[in-house]
Amino acid sequence: MEDRKREAYRLGLMTLGILAVLTAVEYIIGVYVPNAAVWLIIIALIKAAAIVQNFMHIARLWREESH
């Protein structure tokens, strides 16, 4: 049980780090790149996918249930 909790914390921290880096990249692109809407949308979609995959557990919908 302790290993599962440790793994969940590690996944959460990695996701937090990825989101923080992508947010910084978004800021830099938003400030310095003219007409950056396409890049910002792409980064937003990547961030949304990371959140859905890691925190909403969408992948479980297609797995078989284990009893």
MIDOSE-1310 file (N, C-alpha, C; in nm, 2 decimals, decimal comma, always signed):
residues 67
medr	+0,08/-0,12/+0,00/+0,00/+0,00/+0,00/+0,09/+0,13/+0,00; +0,19/+0,12/+0,07/+0,28/+0,24/+0,08/+0,35/+0,27/-0,05; +0,38/+0,16/-0,13/+0,44/+0,18/-0,26/+0,34/+0,25/-0,36; +0,21/+0,22/-0,35/+0,11/+0,28/-0,43/+0,10/+0,43/-0,40
krea	+0,10/+0,46/-0,27/+0,09/+0,60/-0,23/+0,21/+0,68/-0,28; +0,33/+0,62/-0,26/+0,45/+0,69/-0,31/+0,45/+0,71/-0,46; +0,40/+0,61/-0,53/+0,39/+0,62/-0,68/+0,29/+0,73/-0,72; +0,18/+0,74/-0,65/+0,08/+0,84/-0,67/+0,14/+0,98/-0,65
yrlg	+0,21/+1,00/-0,54/+0,28/+1,13/-0,51/+0,38/+1,16/-0,62; +0,45/+1,07/-0,66/+0,56/+1,09/-0,77/+0,49/+1,13/-0,90; +0,38/+1,07/-0,93/+0,31/+1,10/-1,05/+0,25/+1,24/-1,04; +0,19/+1,28/-0,92/+0,14/+1,41/-0,90/+0,25/+1,52/-0,91
lmtl	+0,36/+1,49/-0,85/+0,47/+1,59/-0,86/+0,53/+1,61/-1,00; +0,54/+1,50/-1,07/+0,58/+1,51/-1,21/+0,49/+1,59/-1,29; +0,36/+1,56/-1,27/+0,26/+1,63/-1,35/+0,26/+1,78/-1,31; +0,28/+1,81/-1,19/+0,29/+1,95/-1,14/+0,41/+2,02/-1,21
gila	+0,52/+1,95/-1,21/+0,64/+2,01/-1,28/+0,62/+2,03/-1,43; +0,56/+1,94/-1,49/+0,53/+1,95/-1,64/+0,43/+2,07/-1,66; +0,33/+2,08/-1,58/+0,24/+2,19/-1,60/+0,30/+2,33/-1,57; +0,39/+2,33/-1,47/+0,46/+2,45/-1,44/+0,55/+2,50/-1,55
vlta	+0,62/+2,40/-1,61/+0,71/+2,43/-1,72/+0,63/+2,48/-1,84; +0,52/+2,41/-1,87/+0,44/+2,45/-1,98/+0,37/+2,59/-1,96; +0,34/+2,62/-1,84/+0,28/+2,75/-1,81/+0,39/+2,86/-1,83; +0,51/+2,83/-1,79/+0,62/+2,93/-1,82/+0,64/+2,95/-1,97
veyi	+0,64/+2,84/-2,04/+0,66/+2,85/-2,19/+0,54/+2,92/-2,25; +0,42/+2,90/-2,20/+0,30/+2,98/-2,25/+0,33/+3,13/-2,22; +0,37/+3,16/-2,11/+0,40/+3,30/-2,07/+0,50/+3,36/-2,17; +0,61/+3,29/-2,19/+0,71/+3,35/-2,27/+0,66/+3,36/-2,42
igvy	+0,59/+3,26/-2,47/+0,54/+3,27/-2,60/+0,44/+3,38/-2,61; +0,35/+3,40/-2,51/+0,25/+3,50/-2,51/+0,31/+3,64/-2,51; +0,42/+3,66/-2,44/+0,48/+3,79/-2,43/+0,57/+3,82/-2,56; +0,64/+3,73/-2,60/+0,75/+3,76/-2,71/+0,71/+3,72/-2,85
vpna	+0,61/+3,63/-2,87/+0,58/+3,59/-3,00/+0,45/+3,66/-3,05; +0,46/+3,73/-3,16/+0,34/+3,79/-3,21/+0,25/+3,68/-3,28; +0,12/+3,70/-3,27/+0,02/+3,61/-3,32/+0,05/+3,47/-3,28; +0,06/+3,45/-3,15/+0,09/+3,32/-3,09/-0,03/+3,23/-3,05
avwl	-0,14/+3,26/-3,10/-0,26/+3,19/-3,06/-0,26/+3,04/-3,09; -0,20/+3,01/-3,20/-0,20/+2,86/-3,24/-0,10/+2,79/-3,14; +0,01/+2,85/-3,11/+0,10/+2,78/-3,02/+0,04/+2,77/-2,88; -0,03/+2,88/-2,84/-0,09/+2,87/-2,70/-0,20/+2,77/-2,70
iiia	-0,28/+2,75/-2,80/-0,38/+2,65/-2,81/-0,32/+2,51/-2,80; -0,21/+2,49/-2,87/-0,14/+2,36/-2,87/-0,09/+2,33/-2,73; -0,03/+2,42/-2,67/+0,02/+2,40/-2,53/-0,10/+2,38/-2,43; -0,20/+2,45/-2,45/-0,32/+2,43/-2,36/-0,38/+2,29/-2,38
lika	-0,38/+2,24/-2,50/-0,43/+2,10/-2,53/-0,34/+2,00/-2,46; -0,21/+2,02/-2,47/-0,11/+1,93/-2,41/-0,13/+1,93/-2,25; -0,15/+2,05/-2,20/-0,17/+2,06/-2,05/-0,30/+1,99/-2,01; -0,41/+2,01/-2,09/-0,54/+1,94/-2,06/-0,52/+1,79/-2,07
aaiv	-0,45/+1,74/-2,17/-0,43/+1,60/-2,18/-0,35/+1,54/-2,06; -0,25/+1,61/-2,01/-0,18/+1,57/-1,90/-0,27/+1,56/-1,77; -0,35/+1,66/-1,76/-0,44/+1,66/-1,64/-0,54/+1,54/-1,65; -0,60/+1,53/-1,77/-0,70/+1,42/-1,79/-0,64/+1,28/-1,77
qnfm	-0,52/+1,26/-1,82/-0,46/+1,13/-1,81/-0,42/+1,10/-1,67; -0,36/+1,20/-1,60/-0,30/+1,17/-1,47/-0,40/+1,18/-1,35; -0,49/+1,27/-1,36/-0,58/+1,30/-1,25/-0,72/+1,25/-1,26; -0,77/+1,24/-1,39/-0,91/+1,20/-1,41/-0,92/+1,05/-1,44
hiar	-0,81/+0,99/-1,46/-0,80/+0,84/-1,47/-0,90/+0,79/-1,59; -0,89/+0,86/-1,70/-0,98/+0,82/-1,81/-0,94/+0,69/-1,87; -0,81/+0,65/-1,86/-0,77/+0,52/-1,91/-0,84/+0,40/-1,84; -0,89/+0,42/-1,72/-0,96/+0,31/-1,65/-1,09/+0,28/-1,72
lwre	-1,14/+0,36/-1,80/-1,27/+0,34/-1,86/-1,26/+0,22/-1,96; -1,14/+0,20/-2,02/-1,13/+0,09/-2,11/-1,06/-0,03/-2,06; -1,03/-0,03/-1,93/-0,96/-0,15/-1,87/-1,07/-0,24/-1,82; -1,04/-0,37/-1,81/-1,13/-0,47/-1,75/-1,13/-0,45/-1,60
esh	-1,24/-0,46/-1,53/-1,24/-0,45/-1,39/-1,18/-0,57/-1,32; -1,10/-0,54/-1,22/-1,04/-0,65/-1,14/-1,11/-0,66/-1,01; -1,14/-0,78/-0,97/-1,21/-0,79/-0,84/-1,12/-0,85/-0,74
